[in-house]
């Protein structure tokens, strides 16, 4: 397991522990106070706990070795389980929370024990804020280590759905707590629980939007997403600078795991090169690519003649 994998697993473990603790406290507060937004937040934290557990399952399965059945490894387990998590966030947790808020919108009730409610909210902000800071730090570390200067480009090129899911859920947890806090406070001020119910609906919508975004990111990797345009340009630059290459016929790639890329290239080498010279050129190309893009774990280069149109 490389450094990036260890960091991501650590983020998920801390998030799991924090979500379990907060979920229990929120259920207690929801039972005592009868707050719809607090119950929505309890469901939110339960969903996050379940999601982190599933992400860990995916992580552990991806580390297993079975070369006979999975010759390229089981790294895509992480993509699959991240997709499952996204569907759960959208299809179950988000809809449940939305329905809960809608029902309470037309129900007469009152919010009790504000001390307990605000205490749990305060603790949630502290715990969720700490967990979010860990995932953001891991994300920022990747951003710096990979030499990006544009955050938007980095987000578009990011290929670790496990860390992305953890960070989005941590951010959603903080936003959810603030929305619930606002709803409860407005309910106390205006003596109307409709604000509490509306905040539960908003939390449900936040969860559903998060689920859709995460599903899209994981789905692309599941069906065979390749390297980013930036990495593609790096490879093309390396090949162009190599004097042994006459023409680049084809470059194809696919992510086998968040930090494991399979790269296949068809190259036409200059006429007159000996077998040894071609082998040396291939070795140099592989070294240069791995130096520039460490996530490229397997490289297959085929020396080809130029025949007709290359697609």
C-alpha positions in Angstrom: 0.0 0.0 0.0 1.5 3.3 -1.1 1.5 6.6 0.9 -1.6 7.9 -0.8 -3.5 4.8 0.0 -2.5 4.8 3.6 -3.6 8.5 3.9 -7.0 7.8 2.3 -7.6 4.8 4.6 -6.7 6.9 7.6 -9.2 9.6 6.5 -12.0 7.0 6.1 -11.3 5.4 9.5 -11.4 8.7 11.4 -14.5 9.7 9.6 -16.2 6.4 10.5 -15.4 6.8 14.2 -16.5 10.4 14.3 -19.8 9.7 12.4 -20.7 6.8 14.7 -20.2 8.9 17.8 -22.1 11.9 16.4 -25.0 9.7 15.0 -25.6 8.2 18.5 -25.7 11.7 20.1 -28.0 13.1 17.4 -30.5 10.2 17.8 -30.6 10.9 21.5 -31.1 14.6 20.9 -33.8 14.0 18.3 -35.7 11.6 20.6 -35.6 14.1 23.5 -36.2 17.3 21.5 -38.6 15.9 18.8 -36.7 18.1 16.3 -37.2 17.0 12.6 -33.9 18.6 11.5 -32.0 16.8 14.3 -33.5 13.5 13.2 -32.5 14.4 9.6 -29.0 15.0 10.9 -29.0 11.7 12.8 -30.0 9.9 9.5 -27.3 11.9 7.8 -24.6 10.7 10.2 -25.9 7.1 10.1 -25.7 7.3 6.3 -22.1 8.6 6.5 -21.1 5.9 9.0 -22.5 3.2 6.8 -20.8 4.7 3.8 -17.4 4.9 5.5 -17.8 1.3 6.5 -18.5 0.3 2.9 -15.6 2.3 1.6 -13.3 0.4 4.0 -14.7 -2.9 2.7 -13.9 -1.7 -0.8 -10.4 -0.8 0.3 -9.7 -4.1 2.0 -11.0 -6.1 -1.0 -8.9 -4.0 -3.4 -5.8 -5.1 -1.6 -6.5 -8.8 -2.0 -4.5 -10.8 -4.6 -5.9 -13.4 -6.9 -3.9 -13.3 -10.1 -5.7 -16.3 -11.6 -9.1 -14.6 -11.5 -8.0 -10.9 -11.4 -4.7 -10.7 -13.3 -4.6 -6.9 -13.0 -5.6 -6.8 -9.4 -8.8 -5.8 -7.7 -8.2 -2.1 -7.4 -11.6 -1.3 -9.1 -13.3 -2.6 -6.0 -12.8 1.0 -4.7 -14.7 2.4 -7.7 -17.6 -0.1 -7.3 -18.1 0.5 -3.5 -17.8 4.2 -4.0 -20.6 4.0 -6.5 -22.7 1.9 -4.1 -22.2 4.5 -1.4 -23.2 7.3 -3.8 -26.5 5.4 -4.6 -27.2 4.9 -0.9 -26.7 8.6 -0.2 -29.0 9.6 -3.0 -31.6 6.8 -3.0 -32.1 6.0 0.6 -30.6 8.5 3.0 -31.4 11.6 0.9 -35.0 10.5 0.1 -35.7 9.4 3.7 -34.6 12.7 5.0 -36.6 14.6 2.4 -39.8 12.6 3.3 -39.2 13.1 7.0 -39.0 16.9 6.5 -42.1 17.0 4.2 -44.2 15.0 6.7 -43.2 17.2 9.6 -44.0 20.3 7.5 -47.7 19.4 8.1 -47.4 18.0 11.6 -48.0 19.9 14.8 -45.1 19.5 17.3 -42.8 21.5 19.4 -39.0 21.4 19.9 -37.9 20.7 23.5 -34.7 20.8 25.5 -32.8 23.5 23.6 -29.7 22.9 25.8 -29.4 19.3 24.6 -30.0 20.3 21.0 -27.4 23.1 21.0 -24.9 21.0 22.9 -25.1 18.2 20.3 -24.9 20.8 17.5 -21.8 22.3 19.0 -20.1 18.9 19.5 -21.1 18.0 15.9 -19.4 21.1 14.5 -16.2 20.3 16.4 -16.1 16.6 15.5 -17.2 17.0 11.9 -14.9 20.0 11.5 -11.9 18.0 12.7 -12.7 15.1 10.3 -13.2 17.5 7.4 -9.9 19.1 8.2 -8.2 15.7 7.9 -9.8 14.9 4.5 -9.1 18.4 3.2 -5.4 18.1 4.3 -5.1 14.8 2.4 -6.7 16.4 -0.7 -4.4 19.5 -0.4 -1.4 17.3 -0.1 -2.2 15.5 -3.4 -2.8 18.9 -5.0 0.7 20.1 -4.0 2.5 16.9 -4.6 1.1 16.5 -8.2 2.2 20.0 -9.1 -1.1 21.6 -9.9 -1.6 25.3 -9.8 -5.3 25.4 -10.7 -7.8 23.8 -8.2 -10.5 23.3 -10.8 -8.2 21.3 -13.1 -7.1 19.2 -10.1 -10.7 18.4 -9.1 -11.5 17.5 -12.7 -8.5 15.2 -12.9 -8.9 13.7 -9.4 -9.2 9.9 -9.6 -9.6 8.7 -6.0 -13.3 8.3 -5.4 -12.8 6.9 -1.9 -11.0 10.1 -0.7 -13.4 12.3 -2.7 -16.4 10.6 -1.2 -15.1 11.0 2.3 -14.3 14.6 1.8 -17.7 15.4 0.1 -19.6 13.7 2.9 -17.5 15.5 5.6 -18.3 18.8 3.9 -22.0 17.8 3.6 -22.0 16.9 7.3 -20.8 20.4 8.3 -23.3 22.1 6.0 -26.1 19.9 7.2 -25.3 20.8 10.9 -25.4 24.5 10.0 -28.7 24.1 8.1 -30.2 22.2 11.0 -28.9 24.7 13.5 -30.4 27.5 11.5 -33.8 25.8 11.3 -34.0 25.0 15.0 -33.0 28.6 15.9 -35.6 30.1 13.6 -38.2 27.8 15.0 -37.4 29.0 18.6 -37.4 32.6 17.5 -40.6 32.6 15.5 -42.3 29.8 17.5 -42.9 27.8 14.3 -41.5 24.3 13.7 -42.0 24.8 9.9 -38.4 26.2 9.8 -37.2 23.0 11.5 -39.1 20.9 8.9 -37.8 23.0 6.0 -34.2 22.6 7.2 -34.7 18.8 7.2 -35.9 19.0 3.5 -32.8 21.1 2.6 -30.6 18.5 4.3 -32.2 15.8 2.2 -31.7 17.8 -1.0 -28.0 18.3 0.0 -27.5 14.6 0.4 -29.2 13.8 -2.9 -27.1 16.3 -4.8 -23.9 14.9 -3.1 -25.0 11.4 -4.1 -25.5 12.3 -7.7 -22.1 14.0 -8.0 -20.3 11.1 -6.4 -22.2 8.6 -8.5 -21.1 10.4 -11.7 -17.4 10.4 -10.6 -17.4 6.7 -9.6 -19.4 5.6 -12.7 -16.8 7.2 -15.1 -14.0 5.2 -13.4 -16.1 2.0 -13.4 -16.7 2.0 -17.1 -13.0 2.7 -18.0 -12.0 6.3 -17.5 -8.4 7.0 -18.7 -5.8 9.5 -17.6 -6.5 13.2 -17.5 -5.8 15.5 -20.5 -2.9 17.0 -18.5 -1.2 13.6 -18.1 -1.9 12.8 -21.7 0.0 15.9 -22.7 2.9 14.9 -20.5 3.1 11.5 -22.1 2.9 13.1 -25.6 5.7 15.5 -24.7 7.9 12.7 -23.5 7.4 10.7 -26.7 7.9 13.7 -28.9 11.3 14.5 -27.2 12.5 10.9 -27.7 14.6 10.8 -30.9 14.1 7.1 -31.4 10.4 7.5 -32.1 9.2 8.3 -35.6 5.5 8.5 -35.0 3.1 7.9 -32.1 0.3 5.7 -33.5 -1.9 5.2 -30.4 -2.0 5.9 -26.7 -4.7 4.3 -24.5 -5.0 4.2 -20.7 -7.4 3.0 -18.0 -7.4 3.3 -14.2 -7.1 0.0 -12.5 -7.2 1.6 -9.0 -7.1 5.3 -7.8 -3.3 5.3 -8.1 -2.7 2.6 -10.7 -2.9 3.3 -14.4 -2.5 0.8 -17.2 -0.9 2.5 -20.2 -0.8 0.9 -23.7 1.0 2.6 -26.6 1.7 1.7 -30.3 4.8 3.4 -31.5 6.6 3.5 -34.8 10.4 3.7 -34.3 12.9 5.2 -36.7 14.2 2.9 -39.4 17.6 1.4 -38.9 17.4 0.9 -35.1 18.6 -2.4 -33.8 16.6 -4.6 -31.4 18.8 -3.5 -28.6 18.4 0.2 -29.4 14.6 -0.2 -29.5 14.6 -2.0 -26.1 16.8 0.8 -24.6 14.5 3.4 -26.0 11.4 1.6 -24.5 13.2 1.4 -21.1 13.9 5.1 -21.2 10.3 6.0 -22.2 8.9 3.9 -19.3 11.3 5.5 -16.9 10.5 9.0 -18.1 6.7 8.4 -17.9 6.9 6.9 -14.4 9.0 9.9 -13.2 6.4 12.3 -14.5 3.3 10.3 -13.6 3.9 7.9 -10.7 0.4 6.5 -10.9 1.3 4.7 -14.1 2.0 1.2 -12.8 1.9 -0.8 -16.0 3.2 0.2 -19.4 2.9 -1.9 -22.6 4.6 -0.6 -25.7 4.2 -2.2 -29.1 6.6 -1.4 -31.9 4.4 -1.1 -35.0 4.7 -0.2 -38.6 2.5 2.5 -40.1 -0.3 0.8 -41.9 -3.3 2.8 -43.2 -5.3 5.0 -40.9 -4.7 4.7 -37.2 -7.7 5.3 -34.9 
